[in-house]
């Protein structure tokens, strides 16, 4: 026959089970939190690139891959300056120095797609901590439509100025053309 456990032994078992239950609840809470983060990261309306201070990619979201035409593995193997056009990549050292000094910066650049097309983007960069290490988070917004609207506005203003100038010449010529 087996002996019945004592009250103290049962109490210890209950405490152990309560600790296990607590750990399980915390693990489930963490899993749900990570799931929410991943959903927000991957469903963001802007491209997100996170890299360390040595310019090694730590994370990129699905939109970044889709917009630039690279696979996730390809983007993860690239450096941030490889995303910009050659001319824009020359600005990286200055931008990085300003970022380190200010903690966050916003700038416009052109990202180079895998197929060679370029996309004008506004990048919001800020210093963050990623896996307990200093890192940089870049959120890049496609500003193609904004740039097209600005160009259309400039063309319209130029046409308007030219039309007003021509009207002024005509109006100034009218007094001499009118017979009294």
C-alpha positions in Angstrom: 0.0 0.0 0.0 1.1 3.5 -0.7 1.1 6.1 2.0 -1.2 9.1 1.7 0.6 12.4 1.2 0.7 14.7 4.2 -0.9 18.0 4.3 2.5 19.8 3.9 3.3 17.6 0.8 -0.1 18.5 -0.7 0.5 22.1 0.0 3.9 22.0 -1.8 2.3 20.3 -4.8 -0.4 22.9 -5.0 2.2 25.7 -4.8 4.2 24.1 -7.6 1.1 23.8 -9.8 0.2 27.4 -9.1 3.8 28.5 -10.2 3.5 26.3 -13.3 0.1 27.9 -14.1 1.5 31.4 -13.5 4.4 30.7 -15.9 2.0 29.3 -18.5 -0.3 32.4 -18.3 2.7 34.7 -18.7 4.0 32.7 -21.7 0.5 32.9 -23.3 0.4 36.7 -22.6 3.8 37.1 -24.2 2.8 34.9 -27.2 -0.3 37.1 -27.8 1.7 40.3 -27.4 4.3 39.1 -29.9 1.5 38.0 -32.3 0.0 41.6 -32.1 3.4 43.2 -32.6 4.0 40.9 -35.7 0.6 41.8 -37.1 1.2 45.5 -36.7 4.7 45.3 -38.1 3.7 43.2 -41.1 0.5 45.1 -41.9 1.9 48.6 -41.6 1.1 50.9 -44.5 4.8 52.0 -44.7 8.0 50.0 -45.3 9.9 49.3 -42.1 13.6 48.5 -41.9 15.4 47.9 -38.6 19.2 47.7 -38.6 22.0 47.7 -36.1 24.7 50.4 -35.8 26.9 48.4 -38.2 24.1 48.6 -40.8 23.2 44.9 -40.6 19.5 44.4 -41.2 17.6 43.0 -38.1 14.1 43.1 -39.5 12.1 44.2 -42.5 8.3 44.1 -43.0 6.4 42.5 -45.8 5.5 45.8 -47.5 9.2 46.6 -47.8 9.8 43.4 -49.6 6.7 43.9 -51.8 7.4 47.5 -52.6 11.0 47.0 -53.6 10.6 43.6 -55.2 13.1 41.7 -53.1 12.6 38.6 -51.1 12.8 38.8 -47.3 16.1 37.0 -47.4 17.5 39.4 -50.0 16.5 42.5 -48.0 17.9 41.0 -44.8 21.3 40.5 -46.5 21.4 44.2 -47.7 22.8 47.3 -46.1 20.5 50.4 -45.8 22.7 52.4 -48.3 21.9 49.6 -50.9 18.3 50.6 -50.8 19.0 54.2 -52.0 20.0 55.3 -55.4 23.8 55.8 -55.8 23.4 59.6 -55.5 21.3 59.4 -52.4 23.6 56.7 -50.8 26.3 59.4 -50.6 24.1 61.2 -48.1 24.1 58.3 -45.6 27.1 59.2 -43.5 25.8 62.7 -42.9 22.3 61.4 -42.1 23.6 58.8 -39.7 25.7 61.4 -37.9 22.6 63.7 -37.5 20.6 60.7 -36.3 23.2 59.8 -33.7 23.2 63.5 -32.5 19.5 64.2 -32.6 18.0 60.7 -31.9 15.5 61.0 -34.8 15.5 62.6 -38.2 13.1 62.8 -41.2 14.4 63.1 -44.8 13.5 62.4 -48.4 15.4 60.0 -50.6 14.8 57.6 -53.5 14.7 53.9 -53.0 16.0 51.7 -55.8 13.7 48.7 -56.6 15.2 45.4 -57.7 13.8 46.0 -61.2 15.7 49.4 -61.4 12.7 51.7 -60.8 13.1 54.3 -58.1 10.5 55.4 -55.6 10.6 58.7 -53.8 10.2 58.1 -50.1 10.1 60.1 -46.9 12.0 58.3 -44.2 11.5 58.8 -40.5 14.6 57.4 -38.7 14.9 57.0 -35.0 17.2 55.3 -32.5 15.6 52.3 -30.7 16.6 49.3 -28.7 16.2 46.0 -30.4 16.9 42.8 -28.5 18.7 44.8 -25.8 21.0 46.4 -28.4 21.1 49.9 -30.0 19.4 49.9 -33.4 17.9 52.2 -36.0 14.3 52.0 -37.2 13.5 53.5 -40.6 9.9 53.9 -41.6 9.7 54.8 -45.4 6.6 56.3 -46.8 6.1 56.2 -50.6 5.5 59.8 -51.6 5.1 59.3 -55.4 1.6 60.8 -55.4 2.7 63.8 -53.3 5.6 64.4 -55.7 3.3 64.1 -58.7 0.8 66.6 -57.2 3.7 69.1 -56.4 4.9 68.9 -60.0 1.4 69.4 -61.4 0.9 72.4 -59.1 4.2 73.9 -60.2 3.2 73.4 -63.9 -0.2 75.0 -63.2 1.5 78.0 -61.5 3.9 78.4 -64.3 1.1 78.4 -66.9 -1.0 80.8 -64.8 2.0 83.2 -64.5 2.6 83.0 -68.2 -1.1 83.7 -68.9 -1.2 86.6 -66.5 1.9 88.1 -68.2 0.4 87.8 -71.6 -2.9 89.3 -70.4 -0.9 92.2 -68.9 0.7 92.9 -72.3 -2.7 92.8 -74.0 -4.3 95.1 -71.4 -1.4 97.6 -71.6 -1.8 97.6 -75.4 -5.5 98.4 -75.3 -5.4 102.1 -74.5 -3.5 102.8 -77.7 -5.9 100.6 -79.8 -9.1 102.3 -78.6 -10.3 105.1 -80.9 -11.9 108.1 -79.1 
